[in-house]
Amino acid sequence: MDASKAARNQALFREVNERIKNLDYTNPHTEFVCECADPDCSETVGIHLDEYEEVRRVPTHFVVAAGMGHVFPNVELISERHPGYWVVEKFGEAGLKAVRLAADRRVGQEELA
């Protein structure tokens, strides 16, 4: 998979998860969409909001369903393993793209405020 495309796919899934998170912040355990680079993935990941926020603090980290089918070794490595989900870290061009997309998103949010 192309590194830039993988980062864009994951950034899109991250946007969806941000919207899910903002729907009901009172529920501490939420089902998020898998943030893997597969554009056809439809799996969900049950994770506590605090854990999700911790992953989100690092723009190169993404929450994916547990299993190698959600990991793309040419652009990411497994950073953490938890029951039901893993955290992957983008590297190289994919990591740089993920950082740029996160920065662009923050700038866009600031402009709306």
N, C-alpha and C positions, 0 to 999 in steps of 0.2 A: 504494500500500500504506500502511496505517495505520502511523504511526511507532512506536507502542507495540507493535503486533503484530510488526513487523519486528524490533525489539530483542528481544522474547521469543523469536522463532524463532531468531535468531542465538545467543542465550544458551543455548538448548537444544542447538544443534549444538556450541557450545563445551564444554558439559558432556560430551557424547559424546566429543569429542576429548581432554578431560582423562582420561577413562577409558582411551582408546586409548593415550595417552602413558604412563600408569601401568602398562600391561600389560607392556611390554618397553622399559625405559629404556636397555637395552644396545645397541639398534639405533639408530644416530644418524640414519638416514633413515627416516621413517615416512610411511605413507599416512593422512592425516586426512580426515574428511568436510568438504566445502565448508561454510563457515559463512555462506553467503549467506542472505538473508531468505526465499528461496523454500522453503516447507515441503515441496514435492515434489522438491526437488533431491536427487539421489543420487550426484553426482560426488565423486571423491576428489581430494585435493591431496597430492602428494609433496613433503615439506619436511623439512629437517634440524631436529632437535629444538631446537638452539640458536636457529635462526631463528624457530621457532614460539614459543619462550619469550620472545624479544624482542618479538614482536607482542603476546603476552599481557600484557606489562607495562603496556600502555595499554588500559584497559577499553573504550574506544570503537573500538579497532582489531580487525578480523576478517580471517581468511584465507579468500579465496574463489578458486574456479577462475578462471583467466584467461578473460576474455570479458565483454562488456557484458551478457549474459544473467544475470550473477550480481551486477550492480551496480544499485542502486535509487537513481537520482539525486535523488529527492525527500527521501531521508533519509540519504544517505551520498555521499562522494566518494572517488575513487581516491587513496590516499596513496602507494602504491608499486606498481611493476610488476616482477615477476620472471618468469623462464621457468616457465610452468606454473601460476603463482598470482599473485594480486594481493592487496594489503592495502587494505581499505576503512576509512574512518573515518566513524562515525556523527556526525551533528550535530543541533542543535535538540532537539526532544522525544525523538527516538530516541537521541541521545547521552546525554541525561540519564537515560533509562530504562536504557541499557546500564551506566552508572556505578552506578545504584541496584541493579541486579541483581548486579553484581560485588561490591558492598559487602555485600549480603544473603548472597551465597554465602560470602564470607570470614567473616562472623559465624557462619554455620551451621557452617563447618569448625572454628572456634575452640570452639564449644560442644561439638562431638564430641570434641575433644582432651582 
